[in-house]
Amino acid sequence: MNKERMEMESNNVDRNRKTRILIKSKDKNSLRYWTSVKNPFRVAFNYLVVAICRILPSLSLKCWLLRRTGMKVGKDVSFALESTVDVFFPELIEVGDNSIIGFNTVLLAHEFLVDELRVGEVKIGKNVTIGANCTILPGIEIGDNSIISAHSLVNRSIPANVLAGGVPVKVIRKLQKNDALQS
């Protein structure tokens, strides 16, 4: 049990090093101050784009629209139906060429906590497959050619060329050349 607790704490430290605090609050929860960090009209625009992209069947139009939010989307990226990107900080998300974001997956670049707002870049490499119903938290990097299994909570960075999954995510095994697309 003690070893698991230490591993959980080290996971948090890894992710927290790649996030920064934008709001530190003592009197109200941090979400109450979101308008001091982001323009409400920009957030509304981002929300509309993301809401349309969730149901839009055209993959190329979906990528084009997401780029309008400031998100960095590589060539031949596919966002499955119902996938959602951060509406507050989409400009902090980068998805590499030929990657797939699975059905109902959420990419977050922010965390509103009771006493602080944290933001962090999300970098997804080239030829990455993220399964359905995953959540990617801020400050995470997923290496090239990796696979994230369905229903995973990605709360730590994942190296290149691995299969990872679970809640919280753990590396399951290293991938061989015939397991995944190699660049």
PyMOL commands that set and color helices and strands:
alter all, ss='L'
color gray80, all
select helices_A, chain A and resi 2-17+30-36+40-55+59-68+90-92
alter helices_A, ss='H'
color red, helices_A
select strands_A, chain A and resi 19-24+72-73+78-79+84-85+93-95+100-101+106-107+110-112+116-120+122-124+129-130+135-136+141-142+147-148+153-154+162-165+170-174
alter strands_A, ss='S'
color yellow, strands_A
deselect
rebuild
show_as cartoon
